[in-house]
Amino acid sequence: MKQADIAIKESNDYLIRRGVVVDLTEWVTIKEYCRRFGIKNTETVSNWIKRGIVPEDDTLIIEEFNNIRMIRAKPYLTSSKQNAETSISD
């Protein structure tokens, strides 16, 4: 946890020096998003981005870090989740 805090601070300091202000506590890599939300592979989230399930405003590409794609750390409603919830309530 301490290493993650240090990495967040260093990244934030770097971005601020470049004139970019991003709250890195609310943005995570796709890999970290999968870990936090129990998604088995990163291609699932990449497909959500391509299909528009994850809004464009909730993605960010940081060129200074090898064009790494960041995603807002919040759950997104997919049709499979929606269908699962509907079938439970029926």
Contacts in CASP RR format, 6 or more apart in sequence:
PFRMAT RR
TARGET T0000
AUTHOR 0000-0000-0000
METHOD contacts of the structure
MODEL  1
MKQADIAIKESNDYLIRRGVVVDLTEWVTIKEYCRRFGIKNTETVSNWIK
RGIVPEDDTLIIEEFNNIRMIRAKPYLTSSKQNAETSISD
8 24 0 8 1.000
8 25 0 8 1.000
11 24 0 8 1.000
11 65 0 8 1.000
12 22 0 8 1.000
12 24 0 8 1.000
14 64 0 8 1.000
15 21 0 8 1.000
15 22 0 8 1.000
15 24 0 8 1.000
15 62 0 8 1.000
15 64 0 8 1.000
18 64 0 8 1.000
20 62 0 8 1.000
22 60 0 8 1.000
22 62 0 8 1.000
22 70 0 8 1.000
26 72 0 8 1.000
26 73 0 8 1.000
26 74 0 8 1.000
27 60 0 8 1.000
27 70 0 8 1.000
27 71 0 8 1.000
27 72 0 8 1.000
27 73 0 8 1.000
28 36 0 8 1.000
28 70 0 8 1.000
28 71 0 8 1.000
28 73 0 8 1.000
29 68 0 8 1.000
29 69 0 8 1.000
29 70 0 8 1.000
29 71 0 8 1.000
30 42 0 8 1.000
30 45 0 8 1.000
30 46 0 8 1.000
30 69 0 8 1.000
30 71 0 8 1.000
31 42 0 8 1.000
32 73 0 8 1.000
33 39 0 8 1.000
33 45 0 8 1.000
33 71 0 8 1.000
33 73 0 8 1.000
34 40 0 8 1.000
34 41 0 8 1.000
34 42 0 8 1.000
34 44 0 8 1.000
34 45 0 8 1.000
36 73 0 8 1.000
37 75 0 8 1.000
39 45 0 8 1.000
45 54 0 8 1.000
45 71 0 8 1.000
48 54 0 8 1.000
48 76 0 8 1.000
48 78 0 8 1.000
49 59 0 8 1.000
49 69 0 8 1.000
49 71 0 8 1.000
53 76 0 8 1.000
53 77 0 8 1.000
53 78 0 8 1.000
54 71 0 8 1.000
54 72 0 8 1.000
54 76 0 8 1.000
58 71 0 8 1.000
58 72 0 8 1.000
58 74 0 8 1.000
58 76 0 8 1.000
59 69 0 8 1.000
59 70 0 8 1.000
59 71 0 8 1.000
59 72 0 8 1.000
60 69 0 8 1.000
60 70 0 8 1.000
60 71 0 8 1.000
61 67 0 8 1.000
61 68 0 8 1.000
61 69 0 8 1.000
61 70 0 8 1.000
62 68 0 8 1.000
62 70 0 8 1.000
END
